[in-house]
Amino acid sequence: MPDFDRAMQAMIFAAGMGTRLRPLTDTMPKALVPLCGKPLLEHLLLKMKAAGFQEVVINVHHFAGMIRAFIEEKDSWEMKIRFSDETDLLRDTGGGIRHAAPLFDPKEPVLVHNVDIVSNLNLKEFYSFHRPDSLATLLVSARKTSRYLLFDKRNCLAAWMNASTGEVKSPFPELKRSPGQLEKREDCIGRFLEEYGLVRYAFAGVHVISPRIFGLMEGAGEVFSIIDFYLSVADRFPVRAFPFPGLDLVDVGKADSLKEAEARCLRGDFRIAPDPAAPDK
């Protein structure tokens, strides 16, 4: 468990083009799209501040100058905020983390959070759950989707599955399935999971990474997905799931979910409830 007398650090993914939110993002970055009268980025920064984070790195690409100006115009953040500039190249999630590596304390874990995820997650509890022997801890939920991460009985990452095509990617040969090889029917997928002792979760776009991850990323290139990276090392390093109890989350990356989040924000749905008991470590 991290020592909270030392700086808690975080990274916010804010570089994306926000294409699913057009036409809003034709004139502003997704990070500055308003929700209940405040930009998404402000909501997240205030939540991080309340949780005790002292250092935050924001990666920027699309309308990078607008994000910089927004941060610099305010003087009440009470956190050290720096930018990882990706205006030369959008590096995807894994490449974005690797590019930002020099901005982090190499001795402390990093909370990584998509700017368009709005939830009732207790950030401090999630950060504290990260175990020193884990390469990463991933926030997951049991919600229905087409793409899942598969975890073993120890809650360690074993595979990725596209339920709509039957494809399974894994560093473990016995789990791999080409598109169409695994029947897409729910009963077939269920038998596959049961046979190998796996449970499926949807990734929630929030994770805590060990600083050890940066050395492993050397040679990975400039542009790569963090999920693909996790899968490439999951047979050697534990990447664990954290199914946060009572998680209430909306991905506001598209117009209809933004409307849903607006209505729920106004109702106060995303206030952090009293801390639930964390899963057994």
Buried (B, 14 or more C-beta within 10 A) or exposed (E): EBEEEEBBBBBBBBBBBBEBBEEBBEEBBBBBBBBBEBBBBBBBBBBBBEBEBBBBBBBBBBBBEBBBEBBEEEEEBEBEBBBBBBEEEBBBBBBBBBBBBEBBEEEBBBBBBBBBBBBBBBBBBBBBBBBEEBBBBBBBBEEEEEBBBBBBEEBBBBBBBBBEBBBBBBBBEEBBBEEEEBEBEEEEBEEBBEEBEBBBBBBBBBBBBBBBBBEBBEEBEBBBEBBBBBBBBBEEBBBBBBBBEEBBBBBBBBBEBBEBBBEBBEEEBBEBEEEEEBEEE
